Amino acid sequence: MTRSMESPLPNDDQAMAQAAAWVARLGGDVAGEDGVEFDAWVEASPGNRAAFNQAVLLVQEFDARAGDVLAELDAIQRQAPARPPAARRVRGTRDGRRASPMRWAIPIGGVAVAASLALAVMPSLMGSATVTAYATGKGQHRHITLADGSTVDLDAETQLRVSMSRTERRIVLGDGQAIFDVAHDETRPFVVQAGQRLVRDVGTQFDVRQRPDQLTVTVARGRVEVEPSAGAAPGKGVLLGPGQRLTLDNTGVGRLTVVDPEETFSWRAGRLVYRAQPLADVVADLNRQFVEQTEIADPELGKLPITGVIVLDNPRAVMARLSLMLPVKAVPSDKGLMLLRK
């Protein structure tokens, strides 16, 4: 497996200004001449990619906490001493801890302004927290050690943002799956935010899998509490112990089962374990693990249940073994493979 790139917080103000401009210019679409220029800018300096990733994360954080950010900006504006307009245009201001938003007031679009405003005030709102972003692509697994000694294993196509402050250790898990082995620290809770739920650690090892339609939390050691996050529909927290799994759909309906955690953790060793899982779900998991993609021609085929262990060597070998278990066959397609009924 190849290793993904860690994206630490960049310190280069110029790179961040350029990154904010690129966020506004691209608007999520890297194509055509813009895509060529963007690729050239990324390759021009080792810090540019990290700066761009951080600008995107800051815009997302700004959107989530816009009220707090604007209140902080208003406080900064009231406290700042008056200066002649010419001085502001030439130099901008700095209060010793963060850049004034005036130095970012450049005509590069609303998204870039949001990124710059977040840069100006988010550190103070987060209690001097340090934020690090991680991501894995198709077939990539990543083992990381956090500053507190906790470790995290990232599955393929997983996005993770780690925020460490004096009072809290917070993980924001995007779409993906990760195993957390948490170092005990009574003074700083360890919280994983996955969609509309918070997974609060009580000193343990656990797996969190976040998908658009489902969240699962599986505990191997210790205990965790799963509760609604701020802004989510109210609900009761659920305390999980070793060998328990909580499955929540996107409406908040949950199901608690007893499982073997080692089966859940087996993806770290290149194996996926299924018990009566629909073929469609299995193929979706496999498409995260391989660049070559597999499609199912008939939706009814996707309902076929699978029980067994799948070794993640290569997609063609996997599909050949699946064809021995199910009435399906794999044929080449534009994307890779197509599953048809035998």
N, C-alpha and C positions, 0 to 999 in steps of 0.2 A: 504494500500500500504506500502511496506517496503521502508526504506530509503537507498539511496546509500551512498557509502563511499567517503568522501572528501579526496583528496590527496594533502596535502600541500607540499611545497618545503622541502625536507629533508636537514638537516645540517650535517649529519654524513658522513664524507668523506669515511670511510671504507665501509659503506653500499652502497654508490654510486659506489665505485670501484667494489664491488661484483655485483651490479646491472648491470653495464656496461658489466662485464664478462658474465652474464646470457643473456643479449640481444644478444651478439655475439654467444654464445653457442646454444641458442634455435633457432634463426633465424625465429621466428614467429611460431614454431611448438613445443608445450608443450605436449610431449607424451613419452611413454615408461619409461625407467629408468631415463632419463633426467626430465620427468614430475614429477616423485616421488621425486627426489632430489630437484627440484625447489619448489614443495609444502612444503617440509620440511624447506627449506631456508626461504620462505615467512613467515611461522608460527613461525620461531625461534625468530623474533624480530618484534615489532609493526611498526618499521620504514622501514622494508625491502620492503613491498608492495609499499609504497609511493616512495621509492628510485627507484624501478624498473619502475614504471609508469613515473617518472620524467626522467629516462634515455631514455626511448622510445620517450618521447616528445622532449628531447634535440636532439636526432638523427634526428627527423623530422625537427626541427628548423634548425639544421646544414645543412641538405640537401637543405632547402629552401634558406639559406643565406650563402652558402659555400664561395662565393667570399668575402663577408665582413669578415667572420671568418678567412679565410686564410690571408687576408690583416692585420688583427689585430694581428694574431700570428706572422707574419713577423715583425711587428712593435715592439712587445714584445721582440722578439729574438734580434733585433738590439739594443734595449735599455738595455738589461740585461747585467750586468758586467760579465766578464769572470771568470769562476771558474774552479778549477782543476776537471778533470773528476771523480775522486774518490768521491769528495764532492757531486757531482750531483747524483751519484749512491746511496749514503747513505741516503741523506736527501731530495733531490729535492729542489725546491726554492719556495718562496712565496713573493709577492710584497706588502702584506698588504691588498689587496682587493680580489685577486683571486689566485688560485693555478697555478703554472707553469705547462705547458704540460709535462715537463720532469718527474714529479712525477707520471704521468699516463702512461708512456711509458712501458707498460707491454704487453707481447705477448698473447693477448686475442682476436685478430681478428680485422678486419677493422671497424666493426660496433662499437665495444667498444672504439676504438681509436676516432672515430667520436664523440661518446658521451662524452668522456673526453675532446676533443678539444672544444666542445660546452660549457662544464662546465667551461672551463678556460676563455673563452672570451665573451660568450653571455651576461653576466651581464653588461659589459661596453658598448656593442653595443645597448642594450635595454634601456640605460639611467637609470640604477639601478632599473629596473622594477622588480616587484614581480609577479611570475607566479603561478597560481593554476589550477589544472586539476580536472574536475568533470566528472562522468559518471554514467548513470543509466542502469539497465538491463531490462529484460522483465517484464512488469507490474509495474515497479518502477517509481514513480514521486518524484521530489525533489524540494524544495523551498530553495533558498539560498539568503543571503544578502551580497552584495559586500562591500568592504572597504569604498567605496564612498557613501554608503547608497542606491544604486540601488539594485533592487531585480530581481531575475531570477527564473522562474518556468521551470523545465526540464521535458519533456515528457519521455516516456519509450524509452530505447535504444538510448540515446542521449549522445554524447561526446562534452565536452566544455572545452576550455582552456582560462583562464582569465589572461591578462597581464595589470598590473597597473603601470604606470610610472608617472613622474612629468609632462609630456606633453600630454599623451594620455591614454585613457582607451580602450583597444582592446580585443575583444572577437573573438576567432576562433571556429566556430561551425562546427563540423564534421557531419556525418549523424545523423539526429535527428530533434527535434523541441523544441523551447523554447520561452517563453514570457518574454519580457524585460520591466521593469518599471524603467525608467532612472532618476536618480537624476541630476538636472540641474547643470552644471559646465562649464561656458564659456571658462575657461582656459584649459580644458582637454576634447577634443572631445571624444564621445563615438561611437566606430566603431565596427560593427559586420562583420567579414569576413566569408562568406558562399560560399564555392567553388570559382568560378571566379568572385564573386560580393562582393562589400562592401556596407553595410547598415549603413549610417551615420545618427546618431540621432541628432535631433534639440530640444530635451527635450520632451519625449513622452512615450507612452506605445504601444508596437507593438509585433507581433508574427512573427518568422522566422521559416520556415519549409524547411529543406534541405534533398533532396533525390537524388539518383544518376542521375535521368533523369529530375528533376524538382526542382525549387526553388520558394517558395511563401513567400511574405512579406505582412502582414496585419496590418493596423494601426488602433488603437482604440482612441488614443489621441495624439495631437501634430502633428509633421511632421517628416518624414525621407526621406533621399535621397538614392537611390540605384544606384550605379555606378560600372563600371568594376574595378576589383582589378589590382594591378601591374602584368604585364605579361599576362593579359587576352586580348582577342581581343578588339580593341577599340570600344567604343560605347557611346551614350549619357546617362547622368544621368537622372533618373526619380524621381520627387518629389511627395511623397504620403502624403495625408491628412487623417483625420478621416473617417473611413468607406470605405477606398479604399484598394484594394488588387492588387498587381502586381504578375503575374505568368510568370516565365521564364523557357523555356525548355533548354536542354543542348546545343542547338545551339545558344542560346542568343535571340531567338524570344520571345517577351513578349506580355502579354495581361493584360489590366487594367480594373478591374470591381469594382462595388459598392456592398458591402457586409455588413452583420451585424457582427461586430467584436465579439460579445458575442457568436455567433455560433462557430467561430474559436477558442475562448478561452475555450469552454465548456469541452475540454478534462481534464481540471483541476478538474472538478466536476464529472468525471467518465462518461462522455457522448461524443459521436461522432455524429456530424450532417452532413448529406450528402444530396446533391441535384443533382440527376441524375448522380451519380458517378458509374463507372463500379464496378461490384462485385469483380473483381480481385484487385482493389485498396483498397476496403473495407477490404477484407481478409488480404491483406498485412499490413494494419494498425492494425487489430485485432491480428495478429501474433506478433506484438511488445508488445501488452498489456497482452498477456497470455503465460505462459510456454507451455501449450498444444497447438500444432500447427494444423492449418487447411489447407488442400490442396484442389484444384479444379481438379476434374478428367478430365473434358472436357474444353479445352480453350474457346470454344464458350460460356460456362456458365459464364466465367469471364467477358464477354462483357455486361451482363445483367445490366441495370441501377438500382440504388437504390436511393430512396428519403425517408428520415426519420431520426429518432433519435435512436441511438443504446446505450443502457445502458450497461456499462461494469461490469457486475456482475460475470459471469463465461462463458467460451466458449460454453459449451453445451446448456446453456439457450439462449445465443445469437443466436446460429445456429438454435435452435428450433423456435425462433421468425422470423428469416430470412426465414425459410421454409414456414411461413405463408404469407410472402410478395412476394416470388419468387417460381418458379416451381423447387425447389431443395430440397434435403433431405440430412441429415448428417448421416454417418455411421462410426463406429470406424475404425481406421487405426493404423499403427505402430507408427506414429508421434502424433496421437491424433484423428483427424476427417478428413473424406473425404467427399466433397460435390459432389453429383451425381444428375443427372436430374431425376425428378419424373417420 
